[in-house]
Amino acid sequence: MAITVDVAVLGGGPGGYTAAIRAAQAGKKVALIEMDKLGGTCLHKGCIPSKALLRSAEVYRTLLQSSVYGINVADGAISLDFGKVQNRKEGTVEQLHRGLKSLMKKNGIEIINGRGRVIGPSIFSPKSGSLAVELADGEMESVVSTNLIIATGSRPRELTGLESDGVHILTSDHALEMEKLPASVLIVGGGVIGVEWASLLIDFGVNVTLVEAGSRLLPGEDTEVSTELSKQLRRRGVRILTSVQLNTESYIANEEGISIKASTADGDVVLTSEKMLVSIGRVANIEGIGMENTDIRVNNSYIEVNEYGQTTEPHIYAIGDVVGGVQLAHAAAHEGLTAVDHICGLKQAQVPHHAIPRCIYSSPEIASYGLTEDGARKKGHEVKIGKIPFQAIGKALILGDAEGFVKVIADRKTDDILGVHMIGPHVTDLISEASLAGWLNASPWEVGSMVHPHPTLAEAVGEAMLAVDGKSISF
């Protein structure tokens, strides 16, 4: 006999479980179908485990530099136990996993562990959907829902000719499960994932080469941020090559590692390392979920939706990585809330993608909101810019981490905040103030006039806002 619900959610990542909770809070009967573990990529193969590793790398680097703070470690007895690093990561993930399962129980959400597939309209109502769920034991379960939310996420994109084998060529999924650190690694892709792995591996003492096909790292971020990041990573020992084309036919793997020929702006080189980590983006998981049984439109491998997350089948919504755009956990969660609000008759649309804050947890951290300087100028804005280096902020000097800056881009005519870009200590925690300012349509002067406590890193945000009009106090 079929399970009948108001809302079925296909996929238990941040978008899916957030949508499920919001629907349950609204009094809907909810079923969540997940073929693996609740929490999805973010909790088990992305955000949380990678940031746990980054934190261990940060602590290790700080200990190695402890003499700068007047703390001498006896006999220099500092060592890295990578097994314990991994154990801590797993413990953090498991604690959050238990908490998530508890939240599902608290909200009365029925969890169905299995692979779900849309099989078309229900025989009971053409406006409702029917899913077949293959359970772990091979049995089939039927779910009939008035509304369906597809939140099946994404997986690492493979590089044609250099497909991952988990031994020589790794994806980020494989890298998270490494039992020991390689002596050297070639990271292909200078986007968010590649930069974070380069940062943590160089801190762990791995010899890192980072190659990017484009002309600079993080092509989606502000140019000044990209330049500062490259400078700091190079200073720490990362070899960075941009405008690189790999010759996949030259790839060789053996017991000693891998080698591959590459064309760069400075000529042809042979790159060698123990491992290769491919981080060139992610691919939406839309195969095998019954898309062929619907009239949903797919464009460039992503599901087409309107501003409420609604597909061309009005009772089916899609959120998160499967719709493209900003492939971030908090973006997926927000899209989930928007979809459920629309199901419940509330018409609030999604926040525009450019207004969703973006965070990169490398060292240095990077955070941004809104348009880059180039992006603002291309849209025809006459801009004015305020920029404050962390060298001018007392708390940054106290922390011993004063590299980087906060940059504010505003419209000269309207005084609207167009973008805020940060690189430096704890900026992923500071960006929310900028996001709130943009959300409330505040001007730089209004944010800068707010009293920022001293000494804090947040002073950099206030000072950068004042600097837009040449009124910074500290710089």
DACORFEN-V397160 format. One record per residue. N is the residue number from 0. SS is DSSP state (alpha for helix, beta for strand, coil for the rest). Layout:
n=[N & N]
ss=[SS & SS]
//
This chain:
n=[0 & 1 & 2 & 3 & 4 & 5 & 6 & 7 & 8 & 9 & 10 & 11 & 12 & 13 & 14 & 15 & 16 & 17 & 18 & 19 & 20 & 21 & 22 & 23 & 24 & 25 & 26 & 27 & 28 & 29 & 30 & 31 & 32 & 33 & 34 & 35 & 36 & 37 & 38 & 39 & 40 & 41 & 42 & 43 & 44 & 45 & 46 & 47 & 48 & 49 & 50 & 51 & 52 & 53 & 54 & 55 & 56 & 57 & 58 & 59 & 60 & 61 & 62 & 63 & 64 & 65 & 66 & 67 & 68 & 69 & 70 & 71 & 72 & 73 & 74 & 75 & 76 & 77 & 78 & 79 & 80 & 81 & 82 & 83 & 84 & 85 & 86 & 87 & 88 & 89 & 90 & 91 & 92 & 93 & 94 & 95 & 96 & 97 & 98 & 99 & 100 & 101 & 102 & 103 & 104 & 105 & 106 & 107 & 108 & 109 & 110 & 111 & 112 & 113 & 114 & 115 & 116 & 117 & 118 & 119 & 120 & 121 & 122 & 123 & 124 & 125 & 126 & 127 & 128 & 129 & 130 & 131 & 132 & 133 & 134 & 135 & 136 & 137 & 138 & 139 & 140 & 141 & 142 & 143 & 144 & 145 & 146 & 147 & 148 & 149 & 150 & 151 & 152 & 153 & 154 & 155 & 156 & 157 & 158 & 159 & 160 & 161 & 162 & 163 & 164 & 165 & 166 & 167 & 168 & 169 & 170 & 171 & 172 & 173 & 174 & 175 & 176 & 177 & 178 & 179 & 180 & 181 & 182 & 183 & 184 & 185 & 186 & 187 & 188 & 189 & 190 & 191 & 192 & 193 & 194 & 195 & 196 & 197 & 198 & 199 & 200 & 201 & 202 & 203 & 204 & 205 & 206 & 207 & 208 & 209 & 210 & 211 & 212 & 213 & 214 & 215 & 216 & 217 & 218 & 219 & 220 & 221 & 222 & 223 & 224 & 225 & 226 & 227 & 228 & 229 & 230 & 231 & 232 & 233 & 234 & 235 & 236 & 237 & 238 & 239 & 240 & 241 & 242 & 243 & 244 & 245 & 246 & 247 & 248 & 249 & 250 & 251 & 252 & 253 & 254 & 255 & 256 & 257 & 258 & 259 & 260 & 261 & 262 & 263 & 264 & 265 & 266 & 267 & 268 & 269 & 270 & 271 & 272 & 273 & 274 & 275 & 276 & 277 & 278 & 279 & 280 & 281 & 282 & 283 & 284 & 285 & 286 & 287 & 288 & 289 & 290 & 291 & 292 & 293 & 294 & 295 & 296 & 297 & 298 & 299 & 300 & 301 & 302 & 303 & 304 & 305 & 306 & 307 & 308 & 309 & 310 & 311 & 312 & 313 & 314 & 315 & 316 & 317 & 318 & 319 & 320 & 321 & 322 & 323 & 324 & 325 & 326 & 327 & 328 & 329 & 330 & 331 & 332 & 333 & 334 & 335 & 336 & 337 & 338 & 339 & 340 & 341 & 342 & 343 & 344 & 345 & 346 & 347 & 348 & 349 & 350 & 351 & 352 & 353 & 354 & 355 & 356 & 357 & 358 & 359 & 360 & 361 & 362 & 363 & 364 & 365 & 366 & 367 & 368 & 369 & 370 & 371 & 372 & 373 & 374 & 375 & 376 & 377 & 378 & 379 & 380 & 381 & 382 & 383 & 384 & 385 & 386 & 387 & 388 & 389 & 390 & 391 & 392 & 393 & 394 & 395 & 396 & 397 & 398 & 399 & 400 & 401 & 402 & 403 & 404 & 405 & 406 & 407 & 408 & 409 & 410 & 411 & 412 & 413 & 414 & 415 & 416 & 417 & 418 & 419 & 420 & 421 & 422 & 423 & 424 & 425 & 426 & 427 & 428 & 429 & 430 & 431 & 432 & 433 & 434 & 435 & 436 & 437 & 438 & 439 & 440 & 441 & 442 & 443 & 444 & 445 & 446 & 447 & 448 & 449 & 450 & 451 & 452 & 453 & 454 & 455 & 456 & 457 & 458 & 459 & 460 & 461 & 462 & 463 & 464 & 465 & 466 & 467 & 468 & 469 & 470 & 471 & 472 & 473 & 474]
ss=[coil & coil & beta & beta & beta & beta & beta & beta & beta & beta & coil & coil & coil & alpha & alpha & alpha & alpha & alpha & alpha & alpha & alpha & alpha & alpha & alpha & alpha & coil & coil & coil & coil & beta & beta & beta & beta & beta & coil & coil & coil & coil & coil & alpha & alpha & alpha & alpha & alpha & alpha & coil & alpha & alpha & alpha & alpha & alpha & alpha & alpha & alpha & alpha & alpha & alpha & alpha & alpha & alpha & alpha & alpha & alpha & alpha & coil & alpha & alpha & alpha & alpha & coil & coil & coil & coil & alpha & alpha & alpha & coil & coil & coil & coil & coil & alpha & alpha & alpha & alpha & alpha & alpha & alpha & alpha & alpha & alpha & alpha & alpha & alpha & alpha & alpha & alpha & alpha & alpha & alpha & alpha & alpha & alpha & alpha & alpha & alpha & coil & coil & coil & beta & beta & beta & beta & beta & beta & beta & beta & beta & beta & beta & beta & coil & coil & coil & coil & coil & coil & coil & beta & beta & beta & beta & beta & beta & beta & coil & coil & coil & coil & beta & beta & beta & beta & beta & beta & beta & beta & beta & beta & beta & coil & coil & coil & beta & beta & beta & coil & coil & beta & coil & coil & beta & coil & coil & coil & coil & coil & coil & beta & beta & coil & alpha & alpha & alpha & alpha & alpha & coil & coil & coil & coil & coil & coil & coil & beta & beta & beta & beta & beta & coil & coil & coil & alpha & alpha & alpha & alpha & alpha & alpha & alpha & alpha & alpha & alpha & alpha & alpha & coil & coil & coil & beta & beta & beta & beta & beta & beta & coil & coil & coil & coil & coil & coil & coil & coil & coil & coil & alpha & alpha & alpha & alpha & alpha & alpha & alpha & alpha & alpha & alpha & alpha & alpha & alpha & coil & coil & coil & beta & beta & beta & beta & coil & coil & beta & beta & beta & beta & beta & beta & beta & beta & beta & beta & coil & coil & beta & beta & beta & beta & beta & beta & beta & beta & coil & coil & beta & beta & beta & beta & beta & beta & beta & coil & beta & beta & beta & beta & coil & coil & coil & beta & beta & beta & coil & coil & coil & coil & coil & coil & alpha & alpha & alpha & coil & coil & coil & coil & beta & beta & coil & coil & beta & beta & coil & coil & coil & coil & coil & coil & beta & coil & coil & coil & coil & coil & beta & beta & beta & coil & alpha & alpha & alpha & alpha & coil & coil & coil & coil & coil & alpha & alpha & alpha & alpha & alpha & alpha & alpha & alpha & alpha & alpha & alpha & alpha & alpha & alpha & alpha & coil & coil & coil & coil & coil & coil & coil & coil & coil & alpha & alpha & alpha & coil & coil & beta & beta & beta & coil & coil & coil & coil & beta & beta & beta & beta & beta & beta & coil & coil & alpha & alpha & alpha & alpha & alpha & alpha & coil & coil & coil & coil & beta & beta & beta & beta & beta & beta & beta & alpha & alpha & alpha & coil & alpha & alpha & alpha & alpha & alpha & alpha & coil & coil & coil & coil & coil & beta & beta & beta & beta & beta & beta & beta & coil & coil & coil & coil & beta & beta & beta & beta & beta & beta & beta & beta & beta & coil & coil & alpha & alpha & alpha & alpha & alpha & alpha & alpha & alpha & alpha & alpha & alpha & alpha & alpha & coil & coil & coil & beta & alpha & alpha & alpha & alpha & alpha & alpha & coil & coil & coil & coil & coil & coil & coil & coil & coil & alpha & alpha & alpha & alpha & alpha & alpha & alpha & alpha & alpha & coil & coil & coil & coil & coil & coil & coil & coil]
//
